[in-house]
Amino acid sequence: MTAQKNNSPIGIFDSGYGGLTVLKEIVKQLPQYDYLYLGDNARAPYGTRSFETVYQYTLECVKHLFEMGCPLVILACNTASAKALRNIQQKDLPNIDPTKRVLGVIRPTTEIVGNYSKTKHVGILGTTGTVNSNSYPIEIAKFFPEVKVFQEACPMWVPLIENNEFNNEGSNYFIEKHIHQLLKKSDKIDTIILGCTHYPLLVNKIKQYLPHNITILSQGEIVANGLVDYLKRHPEMESRLSKNNQLEFFTTETPENFNEQASRFFGKEIKSKHLGL
Ligand code: DGL
């Protein structure tokens, strides 16, 4: 009997390169599955765009991932999780295909953050869209009502990464500025969430401006742990996923531009394909 070709990868979506920080950790913990990464680099950043625009762009990309065979899509982007996830889950999925699933990155992060903070003062660094949506304070209050949340929007950080300008001195100004502004909001902050999947790419620079006693939480490992747990609790989804250890990458930009930067971030050579929207 010949094995039937089963191509049902997990879709990982981000506005650009940031989702690679999540995919990297997911692949570490769950190497057996197939993954299809889609970066909407041509339209990044999402962080300064309106609710409606982020929702439309995200929905369009999720539909493409479904068409390419993904039964499960992770929005590895806080901005999309904050502005599009609920609508997609509640309004669109029942019409597109009620057996498919879309998950975000905010919920798994807010479920555990209170376990890290002793002072119960938590800082969030995120895009303007994520901060203005108030998703973090709202979600954290559900799990840890005693935690006080302080937010700072860093609108320049994603463009610096997307344009490969984050490793120079000019970027230091913007990094220091927002860390300083966040810490001014409370001197009791002992835990900071990097609430944008691009920000782990700046972590060494961020550390330079942060006191050593502050814990930095990046989402890659948190989201990977959440996915391990989700697949245990949902065997009906787990059994649909194909397991050939394959990774495929798509970008809405030119692949040549994407490949170089993405390979550096991912730590492995990436050969992407172009996805026309
Ligand atoms: N990685 C996205 C996030 O987590 C970046 C959003 C953007 O494109 O501005 O929010």
Residues whose N, C-alpha, C, O or C-beta is under 5 A from the ligand:
A	BS01	DGL	S15 G18 A44 P45 Y46 G47 T48 A76 C77 N78 T79 T127 V158 G195 C196 T197 H198
